[in-house]
Amino acid sequence: MVLDNQFKKLISKWPRYVKTKSFLFFSGQLGLHPKSLELCLKHEDVENLGPAPNHSYPWVDSIEGPIASQSISAYESVSEILEKEGGDLTQLVRFHLYQRDKRFFPVFDSIRKFYEPNDPTPSTAVGMGHFDPNESVRFNIDGIAMNPEAEKSLGKRTALPGSIEHSSAAHFSHVVGAGPYLFVAGQIPTDTSKPGSPLINNYDDIPEEGHILKVGRSHEDSRNGPIAVQTWFTYDLIRKHLEGSGSSMEHILNLTVYLQDMRDFPTFHRIHETFFPSDPPALTVLQVAEVGHKGERIEIEPTAIAVDSNIRKEIVTSGNDSLPAHMSLGTRAGDLVFLSNITPVEGEKEDVLSQAESIFSQLKSTLSILNADFSNISHLTVFLKEINDLVTLETIFEKIFSNERPAFTALQIPLPSPNVEADVSMTAIVSLS
């Protein structure tokens, strides 16, 4: 199968990346060959690029070829952009690895070792729905890199120790610093400090201080217990990584939370509140097709600043915010602003276009607080229940971004928001420089 021509035309309207004073923001890389821009489907499509396949049996290649070739093409595309800007892959600070089928994560990981042998990029890897109408795309990878020119003011991108007791579950760094900013990999409730990296799944797996919601009755603890302990362990692990890298929970700017089951949101939220008693960070919560491995129910990706940073965390507020959860509209640190996930007003059962118009109206109001407008958006992520709705939304994109578009990623997921009636949600990173 090939990429649908109408879909390919829509995607081509968005830039491959956006350059700001400090960072490069990459649009979702859909496995298109960096030269021909055709979708890669087999090893031969990326011949002489990346690592050679470690086998030559047709049945093996027919299964792994699409994943391997699309992974290589994504790396080659990002590498080409960085080279054009005077840098290389060592400037990468974050990768989102969105996958149709997480069974093939090891294929990507082997390719990552080729391109990033040392201090690999912090990454978040989750299973999604479809990325295109023909279901041909297997990976959608977006990311952030330091602007090579910014090394003069920010210094070099640096891999930081995090919690030295907890090794990474694959070939990635837990934390990298870029000037005052700390980019942390998605964290999961697997205890890599212990032999076999056991899954955290019940109250016996965590210290007593984490038994916040334990009631001592089998039915309730068996239902709420797994997500409660996994949330507590993951946040506590994030705390350890931040403290090992010169930061703290209070200095978190943004959290993206991936749930296996949105029914777990209320229990997650009760634990979430205890870790952020005041000034909560920006928050995005999504239900995805597959989280982590070993049966994890949650993955959490934070962005923070260092404690001794020359910039500070500022809460974006209108002074009269009415928010649906313990979160902020957004947080600002220096030139960057991370916005919470924006969804239609709960109770509105309108079509997807009307929902998107509602989202952009809210986004406009938030941007006005920052004395900014749509042109300040560096990266926009759109979460959809149906990827085909991207065609419908093009009319509003044409209107909102009539002059210049931001970097862009579109993802199909089971639920784009805890507001289960929402067919679409959006989140954005804003640059004020």
N, C-alpha and C positions, 0 to 999 in steps of 0.2 A: 504494500500500500504506500501511497505518497501523501504529502501534505496537500490538503484541499486548497485549490487555487484562490478561492475567495478568502479563506482564512489566512493564507500566506500574504495576500495583498493587505489585509487588515493589520497583520503583525508588522509588515514593512513600514507602516506609517509611524511606528515608534522608533526612537533612536536606539542604537546598540548600547550606548552608554551616555551618561551625562557627566560632564566635568565641572567640579566646583573648586573653590580655592584649596580645599584640603583633601577631597576624596573624588574617586571615580565611582559612579553607581552604574552597575550593569543591569540591563534588561534581561529577562529570562532567555537563556540560551537553549534553543529547541533542537539541538543536534543537527543543525544545518552545516554543510561543509563550508569552511571559512572562505573558500575561493568561488565555488560554483553556487553556493547558497541552496543547494539541493539537500533534501533530508538524507542522512546517512543510515543505511539499513544493513550493511555487511562490512566485514573487515576490509574488503577490497576498496570500499569507498574512502578509506583513510590510509591507503597503502603508503608506506614510507613516512607515516606520521605516528608519533607515540610509540608505545612498546609493541613489538611483534606479538601476535597471539601465540600462546604456549601450547598450541595443538593444531592439528590440521585435518581433523575428522569432520566431514560435512554435517553430520547430525549435531555435533557439539557446536560448530560454528553457526549453524542456522538458529540455534537458541540464544547463544551469547553474542553473536555478531551485531544485532541492532543496539544492544546496551553498550557494548565496547566501543563501537564506532561513534555513537552519539556522545559518549563520555569524552572520547578523544577530540571530537570536533568542538565540544564546549571548551575544553582546555586550550585548544589551538586558537579559538576565536578570542578568548580572554587574553591569551598571551600576545596575540597580534595587536590588540588594542593597547596593552601596556607597553609593548615595544614602540608603538607609534608615539606614545606619550613620553618616551624616554626611560621606561622602567622595565620590570619583568615580574614574574609570578611571586617573587619575594615581597612585593608590595600588597598582596592580598591580605585582607583582615577578616573577611567573612564570606562563607559560601553557604547558600541554601541548596540542598540537594533534594529536589522534589522528584519522587519516583512513582511510576505506575505500579511497580511490583518490587517490594523491598527484598524479595528472595535473591535478587541479583545485585544487592549492595556489594558483595565481595568482588564482583567484576569491576565496579567503579573504584573500589579501594585499591585494587592492584594497579590500576591506571594512575590513581593519585600518587602512589609511591614513586612512579616513574617521573611525573612532572614536579612533585614537591617532595623530594627525598628527605629534606631537613626542615624542621619547624613548620609543618604543614598548617594550612589555614584552619582556624576553628570552623566547624561546620555543624549544621543541623540537618538531619536526614529523616524525612517522613514520607509515608506513602500517601499518594493523592488519588484523584480520579483520572479523568482524561485531560489531556492538554490540547487536543485538537479534535475536530469532528470525526476524522477518519480513524482515530485511535492509533495513529502511527508513531507518535512521539513517545519515547519511553522515559526520558529524563527532561526536566526543566530546571536549569541551574542558573540562579542569579547570585549576585555578590557585591561586595564593596572592596575597593582597594585604595590605599593611600595615593593621592596625586604625587607622582615622583617629584614634582617641583616643591611640594610641601615639606620634603625632608629637611630643607634649610631651616624651617621654622619649627616643625614638629619633632625633628629627629627621625631616626630610622624606626621602622616597624620592628617590634621586639616581642619574641615569645617569652611569656612570663611563667613562673613555676606553678602558680595555683596551689592546690593541695597536693603536696608531694606524695601523700599516702595513696592517692587515687589516680591510677593510670588511666589513659584514655581507652575507650572501648574499641577503637579502630585507629587508623592512621590519621590523627588530627591533633592539633594543639588545643588544650582547654582554654587558654587565654592568650591573646596578643594585645600589646599596647601600641597605640598610634598617637603620640603626643599625650594629651590628657585622657584620651578615650580608651576604654577597655572593651574589647569585643570577646564575648565568651561563647563557647560552643554550646549547643543544646545539651542540657543535662538530663539524665534519665535515672530512675530509681534502681540502679544496679550497683552493688557495692564492690567496686574493683579493688578495694583495699584488702579483700579477703580471697582466699583460694577459691577458684571457680567462679568468681564474680557473681555471687548469688543475687537473685531477685529479691527486692524488698516487697513483702506482701502481707504481713500481719504485724500486730503490735509487738510481738516478741522480737521482731527484726530491728527495732529502733529503741533508743534510750527512753526511759520513763518520761522525760521532759517532753517527748513527742506524743504522749498519749492524751492529747488535748480533747479528743472527741470520744475516747473510750468510755463505754458505759457498763461494761461487764456482763452484757447479755448477748448470747450467741447470735441471734437473728440480726440485731442492729449492727453489731460489730463485724459480722461477716459481710454485710452489705456496704457499710460506710468505711470499714476498716482498711481495705486495700487502697482506695484512693486517698484516704486520710494519711496513711503512713507513707505512701509513695510521694505525696505532695510534701509532707514534712521533711522526708529524707532528701528530696531533690532541692528544696529551698536551703536546707542546712548544708548540703554539698556546695551549692552556689556560694553560700556564706564563706565556707572554707576556701574555695577557689579565689574569691575576691580578697579575703584577708591575706592569703598567700601572695597576692599580686598588688598589694598596697591600696586596697579599697575596702568597701563595706556595703552592707545591704542598703544603708541610707543613701548611698551614692549611685544606686541603680536608676537609670533613666527610663528604660523601656523593658518590658517583658512580653514575649510571645509565648503563649501556652497552647500546646497541642494536646487535645484530649482524644482518647480512643472512643469515649462515649460521653456525649454532652449531658446525660443524666447525672454524671459525676460532678457537674459544675457547682451545685450548692455546697457539697462537702469540700471540694477544692477551695471554694471561696472562703469558707470558715477558717481554714488553715492559712490561706493567703492573708487574711486580715491580721492575723497574729504576728506575721513577719513584717508588716508595714503599718505600725500603729498611727503614723501621721505622714502627710505628704507622699502618698503612694505614687509609684511611677506610672507612666503610660502603660496600658494593658490591652493586649489583643488575645482573645480566646477563640479557638477553632476546634471543630471536630474533624479529624482527618481519617483517611482510610486505614492507616497503620502507623502506630507509634513505636519507635524503638525496636526492641527484640525481647525475647524471653517472656513476653506477656506484660510488658509495661503498659500502664494506662495513661501515662503523662510524660511529656517532654517540655522543658522550659528553657528558653533562650533569653539571657539578659544582655543588656548593654549598660555600661557604667562609666564613671570617671574615677580617676585616682583621688585618694584622700588629700594629697598634697598638690592637687591640680591648681593651676592658675585661673581656672574657670569654675563656676559653681552651678549646681543644679537649681533650676528655676521652674516652678510649677506654672503651667499655662492655665489661666483661669479667667473667666468673664466676670467673676465676683458673684455670680448667681447661677453656678453650674447645677444642673440636675442630672446626675450621672447614674447609670443603671447598676453600677458595681463599685467596689472599692478601688478607684482608679482616678487618674487625672485626665483632663482633655488631652494633655500632652506635657512633655518636659523639654526644657531648653538647656543646653550647655554650650556656651560659646556660640558658634554659628549654626549648630545643628539643633533641629527640633524633631523629636519623635512623637508622633500622634498616636493616640489610642485608636483601636478599630472603630470605625464609624458605621452604624447600621441604621436602617429605617426605624422610625419611631415605632415602638412595640404596639401591636394591635392593628397596625395598618396592613391590610391584605391587598395591596395594589400590585399591578404588574411590575416586572423587573425594571422597566424604564422609569416608571414613577418612583420606585424605590431608589434608583440611582440619582434621580433629580433631588430627592430628599437628602441623600447623602452629600451631594455636592453643595447643597444649600447650607448644611451644617458645617461642611469643610470650609466654605467661604467665610462663615462667621468666625470660625476658629482662626483662620488666617488673618482676618481683620484685627484680631487681638494682637497679633504679632506685627501689625503694620505691613503685612505681606499679602500676596495674591497667588493665583494658581501658577504663575511663572516661577515662583520660588520652590515649587515641589521638585525635588531631585529624583525621587523614586516613588512610584505609585503601585501598590499591589491590590489587585481586584480578586476577591474570592467569590465564586459562583457555584450554585447548585448544579447548573447546566452550562457547560462551556460554550454551547451554541448560542447562549444569550449574549455573547460578546458581539455578535453581529448586530443585535438589536441596540446595544449600548453605543455603537459607533456614532450614532447621530448626536448623542450628548457629548461624546469625546471631541467630536469635530467642533462643537460649539464652545466647550470649556477651554480646549487647547488649540485655538484657531491659529496661533502663531508658532509656538514651540512646545513640543511634548516632553514630558519627563521620561526617564527610564521606566520600564513597565514590565510587570509580570502578571499574567492571568492564570488562575488555578481553579480547577473544579474540585470541590470537596463536599462531603456529605452535609455539613452544617457550617455556614459561614459566620455564625454568631450564636451566643446563648439565647438570643431572640430567635426561636426555632421557626418563626414565620418568615424570616428574612430569606430572600432568594439571592441576595448580594450583600457584601460588605466591602469596605475598603480601608486601607491604612496607608500612611505616607510618611516619608522623611522629607523635611523641609530644610533648605539651606538659606540662610539670611545674608550670606556674603555676596 
